[in-house]
């Protein structure tokens, strides 16, 4: 696993372990470290990453390649990059405060949707 301050690259088996534990995998916040983000999830200010990834697994086929936590104008968001079954690369963006999907970009996204 490669870790830096902007993103976390994961292997699917490790991702599953982190999801099961419910701790998620997130990057350090701009004003602190990963502990600050963990505290935000524990206090309910942020949705657990596992909630977002469960939603993605239910609605889309693919493997998670990268997860980032970004703060755009102070608003936290999860960016999840997935590779689809046909090799398409798609980025999903979620509001980290409520887990709502706020955008996605990539090619052939419809082919990744589960029936």
mmCIF file of the C-alpha atoms, coordinates in Angstrom:
data_MODEL
# 
_entry.id   MODEL 
# 
loop_
_atom_site.group_PDB 
_atom_site.id 
_atom_site.type_symbol 
_atom_site.label_atom_id 
_atom_site.label_alt_id 
_atom_site.label_comp_id 
_atom_site.label_asym_id 
_atom_site.label_entity_id 
_atom_site.label_seq_id 
_atom_site.pdbx_PDB_ins_code 
_atom_site.Cartn_x 
_atom_site.Cartn_y 
_atom_site.Cartn_z 
_atom_site.occupancy 
_atom_site.B_iso_or_equiv 
_atom_site.pdbx_formal_charge 
_atom_site.auth_seq_id 
_atom_site.auth_comp_id 
_atom_site.auth_asym_id 
_atom_site.auth_atom_id 
_atom_site.pdbx_PDB_model_num 
ATOM 1   C CA . UNK A 1 1   ? 0.000   0.000  0.000   1.00 0.00 ? 1   UNK A CA 1 
ATOM 2   C CA . UNK A 1 2   ? 1.332   3.426  -0.955  1.00 0.00 ? 2   UNK A CA 1 
ATOM 3   C CA . UNK A 1 3   ? 0.355   6.377  1.251   1.00 0.00 ? 3   UNK A CA 1 
ATOM 4   C CA . UNK A 1 4   ? 0.888   10.067 0.711   1.00 0.00 ? 4   UNK A CA 1 
ATOM 5   C CA . UNK A 1 5   ? -0.844  13.277 1.753   1.00 0.00 ? 5   UNK A CA 1 
ATOM 6   C CA . UNK A 1 6   ? -3.115  13.487 -1.276  1.00 0.00 ? 6   UNK A CA 1 
ATOM 7   C CA . UNK A 1 7   ? -4.348  9.960  -1.800  1.00 0.00 ? 7   UNK A CA 1 
ATOM 8   C CA . UNK A 1 8   ? -4.303  6.406  -0.667  1.00 0.00 ? 8   UNK A CA 1 
ATOM 9   C CA . UNK A 1 9   ? -3.833  3.540  -3.090  1.00 0.00 ? 9   UNK A CA 1 
ATOM 10  C CA . UNK A 1 10  ? -5.320  0.270  -1.915  1.00 0.00 ? 10  UNK A CA 1 
ATOM 11  C CA . UNK A 1 11  ? -5.535  -3.351 -2.836  1.00 0.00 ? 11  UNK A CA 1 
ATOM 12  C CA . UNK A 1 12  ? -9.077  -4.796 -2.967  1.00 0.00 ? 12  UNK A CA 1 
ATOM 13  C CA . UNK A 1 13  ? -8.453  -7.320 -0.172  1.00 0.00 ? 13  UNK A CA 1 
ATOM 14  C CA . UNK A 1 14  ? -7.098  -4.610 2.111   1.00 0.00 ? 14  UNK A CA 1 
ATOM 15  C CA . UNK A 1 15  ? -10.003 -2.333 1.229   1.00 0.00 ? 15  UNK A CA 1 
ATOM 16  C CA . UNK A 1 16  ? -12.457 -5.044 2.225   1.00 0.00 ? 16  UNK A CA 1 
ATOM 17  C CA . UNK A 1 17  ? -10.690 -5.447 5.569   1.00 0.00 ? 17  UNK A CA 1 
ATOM 18  C CA . UNK A 1 18  ? -10.839 -1.732 6.226   1.00 0.00 ? 18  UNK A CA 1 
ATOM 19  C CA . UNK A 1 19  ? -14.497 -1.590 5.247   1.00 0.00 ? 19  UNK A CA 1 
ATOM 20  C CA . UNK A 1 20  ? -15.361 -4.483 7.551   1.00 0.00 ? 20  UNK A CA 1 
ATOM 21  C CA . UNK A 1 21  ? -13.584 -2.720 10.390  1.00 0.00 ? 21  UNK A CA 1 
ATOM 22  C CA . UNK A 1 22  ? -15.540 0.410  9.529   1.00 0.00 ? 22  UNK A CA 1 
ATOM 23  C CA . UNK A 1 23  ? -12.507 2.651  9.800   1.00 0.00 ? 23  UNK A CA 1 
ATOM 24  C CA . UNK A 1 24  ? -12.218 3.457  6.149   1.00 0.00 ? 24  UNK A CA 1 
ATOM 25  C CA . UNK A 1 25  ? -9.107  4.801  4.506   1.00 0.00 ? 25  UNK A CA 1 
ATOM 26  C CA . UNK A 1 26  ? -8.774  8.533  4.306   1.00 0.00 ? 26  UNK A CA 1 
ATOM 27  C CA . UNK A 1 27  ? -6.125  11.135 3.791   1.00 0.00 ? 27  UNK A CA 1 
ATOM 28  C CA . UNK A 1 28  ? -4.975  13.722 6.310   1.00 0.00 ? 28  UNK A CA 1 
ATOM 29  C CA . UNK A 1 29  ? -7.031  16.905 6.497   1.00 0.00 ? 29  UNK A CA 1 
ATOM 30  C CA . UNK A 1 30  ? -5.516  20.195 5.437   1.00 0.00 ? 30  UNK A CA 1 
ATOM 31  C CA . UNK A 1 31  ? -5.424  21.454 9.001   1.00 0.00 ? 31  UNK A CA 1 
ATOM 32  C CA . UNK A 1 32  ? -4.367  18.294 10.767  1.00 0.00 ? 32  UNK A CA 1 
ATOM 33  C CA . UNK A 1 33  ? -3.648  14.622 10.352  1.00 0.00 ? 33  UNK A CA 1 
ATOM 34  C CA . UNK A 1 34  ? -5.716  11.480 9.799   1.00 0.00 ? 34  UNK A CA 1 
ATOM 35  C CA . UNK A 1 35  ? -6.737  11.462 13.466  1.00 0.00 ? 35  UNK A CA 1 
ATOM 36  C CA . UNK A 1 36  ? -8.732  14.642 12.888  1.00 0.00 ? 36  UNK A CA 1 
ATOM 37  C CA . UNK A 1 37  ? -10.642 12.978 10.069  1.00 0.00 ? 37  UNK A CA 1 
ATOM 38  C CA . UNK A 1 38  ? -11.201 9.898  12.192  1.00 0.00 ? 38  UNK A CA 1 
ATOM 39  C CA . UNK A 1 39  ? -12.621 12.119 14.939  1.00 0.00 ? 39  UNK A CA 1 
ATOM 40  C CA . UNK A 1 40  ? -14.949 13.797 12.416  1.00 0.00 ? 40  UNK A CA 1 
ATOM 41  C CA . UNK A 1 41  ? -16.328 10.394 11.391  1.00 0.00 ? 41  UNK A CA 1 
ATOM 42  C CA . UNK A 1 42  ? -16.656 9.218  14.994  1.00 0.00 ? 42  UNK A CA 1 
ATOM 43  C CA . UNK A 1 43  ? -18.533 12.389 15.974  1.00 0.00 ? 43  UNK A CA 1 
ATOM 44  C CA . UNK A 1 44  ? -20.918 12.087 13.016  1.00 0.00 ? 44  UNK A CA 1 
ATOM 45  C CA . UNK A 1 45  ? -19.704 15.195 11.188  1.00 0.00 ? 45  UNK A CA 1 
ATOM 46  C CA . UNK A 1 46  ? -18.565 12.973 8.305   1.00 0.00 ? 46  UNK A CA 1 
ATOM 47  C CA . UNK A 1 47  ? -20.169 9.840  6.898   1.00 0.00 ? 47  UNK A CA 1 
ATOM 48  C CA . UNK A 1 48  ? -18.015 6.740  7.300   1.00 0.00 ? 48  UNK A CA 1 
ATOM 49  C CA . UNK A 1 49  ? -16.222 5.880  4.084   1.00 0.00 ? 49  UNK A CA 1 
ATOM 50  C CA . UNK A 1 50  ? -17.567 2.337  4.370   1.00 0.00 ? 50  UNK A CA 1 
ATOM 51  C CA . UNK A 1 51  ? -21.085 3.734  3.852   1.00 0.00 ? 51  UNK A CA 1 
ATOM 52  C CA . UNK A 1 52  ? -20.050 5.355  0.576   1.00 0.00 ? 52  UNK A CA 1 
ATOM 53  C CA . UNK A 1 53  ? -18.203 2.245  -0.610  1.00 0.00 ? 53  UNK A CA 1 
ATOM 54  C CA . UNK A 1 54  ? -21.161 0.007  0.269   1.00 0.00 ? 54  UNK A CA 1 
ATOM 55  C CA . UNK A 1 55  ? -23.403 2.248  -1.821  1.00 0.00 ? 55  UNK A CA 1 
ATOM 56  C CA . UNK A 1 56  ? -20.967 2.061  -4.750  1.00 0.00 ? 56  UNK A CA 1 
ATOM 57  C CA . UNK A 1 57  ? -20.763 -1.727 -4.518  1.00 0.00 ? 57  UNK A CA 1 
ATOM 58  C CA . UNK A 1 58  ? -24.554 -1.961 -4.561  1.00 0.00 ? 58  UNK A CA 1 
ATOM 59  C CA . UNK A 1 59  ? -24.964 0.290  -7.616  1.00 0.00 ? 59  UNK A CA 1 
ATOM 60  C CA . UNK A 1 60  ? -21.797 -0.146 -9.702  1.00 0.00 ? 60  UNK A CA 1 
ATOM 61  C CA . UNK A 1 61  ? -19.444 -2.942 -10.781 1.00 0.00 ? 61  UNK A CA 1 
ATOM 62  C CA . UNK A 1 62  ? -15.724 -2.313 -10.543 1.00 0.00 ? 62  UNK A CA 1 
ATOM 63  C CA . UNK A 1 63  ? -12.680 -2.212 -8.320  1.00 0.00 ? 63  UNK A CA 1 
ATOM 64  C CA . UNK A 1 64  ? -11.729 0.746  -6.145  1.00 0.00 ? 64  UNK A CA 1 
ATOM 65  C CA . UNK A 1 65  ? -8.307  2.063  -7.118  1.00 0.00 ? 65  UNK A CA 1 
ATOM 66  C CA . UNK A 1 66  ? -8.004  5.211  -5.051  1.00 0.00 ? 66  UNK A CA 1 
ATOM 67  C CA . UNK A 1 67  ? -9.869  7.188  -2.405  1.00 0.00 ? 67  UNK A CA 1 
ATOM 68  C CA . UNK A 1 68  ? -9.247  10.816 -1.551  1.00 0.00 ? 68  UNK A CA 1 
ATOM 69  C CA . UNK A 1 69  ? -10.743 13.204 0.944   1.00 0.00 ? 69  UNK A CA 1 
ATOM 70  C CA . UNK A 1 70  ? -10.796 16.720 -0.435  1.00 0.00 ? 70  UNK A CA 1 
ATOM 71  C CA . UNK A 1 71  ? -12.036 19.960 1.068   1.00 0.00 ? 71  UNK A CA 1 
ATOM 72  C CA . UNK A 1 72  ? -13.510 22.228 -1.581  1.00 0.00 ? 72  UNK A CA 1 
ATOM 73  C CA . UNK A 1 73  ? -14.337 25.638 -0.081  1.00 0.00 ? 73  UNK A CA 1 
ATOM 74  C CA . UNK A 1 74  ? -14.182 23.977 3.330   1.00 0.00 ? 74  UNK A CA 1 
ATOM 75  C CA . UNK A 1 75  ? -16.755 21.346 2.329   1.00 0.00 ? 75  UNK A CA 1 
ATOM 76  C CA . UNK A 1 76  ? -15.388 17.808 2.687   1.00 0.00 ? 76  UNK A CA 1 
ATOM 77  C CA . UNK A 1 77  ? -15.923 15.319 -0.112  1.00 0.00 ? 77  UNK A CA 1 
ATOM 78  C CA . UNK A 1 78  ? -14.866 11.797 -0.917  1.00 0.00 ? 78  UNK A CA 1 
ATOM 79  C CA . UNK A 1 79  ? -13.449 11.102 -4.365  1.00 0.00 ? 79  UNK A CA 1 
ATOM 80  C CA . UNK A 1 80  ? -13.462 7.433  -5.282  1.00 0.00 ? 80  UNK A CA 1 
ATOM 81  C CA . UNK A 1 81  ? -11.724 6.244  -8.434  1.00 0.00 ? 81  UNK A CA 1 
ATOM 82  C CA . UNK A 1 82  ? -12.867 2.892  -9.817  1.00 0.00 ? 82  UNK A CA 1 
ATOM 83  C CA . UNK A 1 83  ? -11.945 0.750  -12.776 1.00 0.00 ? 83  UNK A CA 1 
ATOM 84  C CA . UNK A 1 84  ? -14.913 -0.916 -14.457 1.00 0.00 ? 84  UNK A CA 1 
ATOM 85  C CA . UNK A 1 85  ? -15.232 -4.410 -15.937 1.00 0.00 ? 85  UNK A CA 1 
ATOM 86  C CA . UNK A 1 86  ? -14.373 -3.089 -19.413 1.00 0.00 ? 86  UNK A CA 1 
ATOM 87  C CA . UNK A 1 87  ? -11.325 -1.206 -18.152 1.00 0.00 ? 87  UNK A CA 1 
ATOM 88  C CA . UNK A 1 88  ? -13.078 2.153  -17.941 1.00 0.00 ? 88  UNK A CA 1 
ATOM 89  C CA . UNK A 1 89  ? -11.816 4.581  -15.324 1.00 0.00 ? 89  UNK A CA 1 
ATOM 90  C CA . UNK A 1 90  ? -14.501 6.509  -13.415 1.00 0.00 ? 90  UNK A CA 1 
ATOM 91  C CA . UNK A 1 91  ? -14.308 8.977  -10.545 1.00 0.00 ? 91  UNK A CA 1 
ATOM 92  C CA . UNK A 1 92  ? -17.276 9.309  -8.190  1.00 0.00 ? 92  UNK A CA 1 
ATOM 93  C CA . UNK A 1 93  ? -17.589 12.329 -5.923  1.00 0.00 ? 93  UNK A CA 1 
ATOM 94  C CA . UNK A 1 94  ? -19.615 12.250 -2.696  1.00 0.00 ? 94  UNK A CA 1 
ATOM 95  C CA . UNK A 1 95  ? -20.540 14.868 -0.112  1.00 0.00 ? 95  UNK A CA 1 
ATOM 96  C CA . UNK A 1 96  ? -18.668 13.546 2.931   1.00 0.00 ? 96  UNK A CA 1 
ATOM 97  C CA . UNK A 1 97  ? -21.132 15.127 5.361   1.00 0.00 ? 97  UNK A CA 1 
ATOM 98  C CA . UNK A 1 98  ? -24.160 13.146 4.147   1.00 0.00 ? 98  UNK A CA 1 
ATOM 99  C CA . UNK A 1 99  ? -22.853 10.510 1.702   1.00 0.00 ? 99  UNK A CA 1 
ATOM 100 C CA . UNK A 1 100 ? -24.790 11.934 -1.262  1.00 0.00 ? 100 UNK A CA 1 
ATOM 101 C CA . UNK A 1 101 ? -23.403 11.313 -4.751  1.00 0.00 ? 101 UNK A CA 1 
ATOM 102 C CA . UNK A 1 102 ? -22.697 14.766 -6.169  1.00 0.00 ? 102 UNK A CA 1 
ATOM 103 C CA . UNK A 1 103 ? -20.947 13.881 -9.405  1.00 0.00 ? 103 UNK A CA 1 
ATOM 104 C CA . UNK A 1 104 ? -19.140 11.354 -11.548 1.00 0.00 ? 104 UNK A CA 1 
ATOM 105 C CA . UNK A 1 105 ? -16.944 11.495 -14.583 1.00 0.00 ? 105 UNK A CA 1 
ATOM 106 C CA . UNK A 1 106 ? -15.497 8.941  -16.914 1.00 0.00 ? 106 UNK A CA 1 
ATOM 107 C CA . UNK A 1 107 ? -16.391 6.937  -19.975 1.00 0.00 ? 107 UNK A CA 1 
ATOM 108 C CA . UNK A 1 108 ? -18.975 4.203  -20.365 1.00 0.00 ? 108 UNK A CA 1 
ATOM 109 C CA . UNK A 1 109 ? -20.255 4.639  -16.817 1.00 0.00 ? 109 UNK A CA 1 
ATOM 110 C CA . UNK A 1 110 ? -23.601 3.065  -17.747 1.00 0.00 ? 110 UNK A CA 1 
ATOM 111 C CA . UNK A 1 111 ? -21.832 -0.250 -18.423 1.00 0.00 ? 111 UNK A CA 1 
ATOM 112 C CA . UNK A 1 112 ? -20.716 -0.307 -14.781 1.00 0.00 ? 112 UNK A CA 1 
ATOM 113 C CA . UNK A 1 113 ? -24.237 0.052  -13.371 1.00 0.00 ? 113 UNK A CA 1 
ATOM 114 C CA . UNK A 1 114 ? -25.686 -2.983 -11.659 1.00 0.00 ? 114 UNK A CA 1 
ATOM 115 C CA . UNK A 1 115 ? -29.166 -4.046 -12.800 1.00 0.00 ? 115 UNK A CA 1 
# 
